């Protein structure tokens, strides 16, 4: 597992767990919007602060998802060396016997 895949998965899991715990602990709502995770109050927020925090968490989740997709679809090792070796081999095959090493 590459480091970028691990970091992306860590971001996905951490933001998902935080959002799930924050929602589960704050279903009662109320005018003061006290945010608590695992029965520990973190902050008292107004509606603009709650909206902004939601935007930041959504952006972190999207960053983690993009990192996972990028790491899964673009392998880090072996791509350039194999391509260069194939190109050299193809050039050697098209060259005449007098130019081969």
Secondary structure, 3 states (H helix, E strand, C coil): CCHHHHHHHHHHHHHHHHHHHHHHHCCCCCCCCEEEECCEEEEECCHHHHHHHHHHHHHHHHHHHHHHHHHHHCCCCCHHHHHHHHHHHHHHHHCCCCCCC
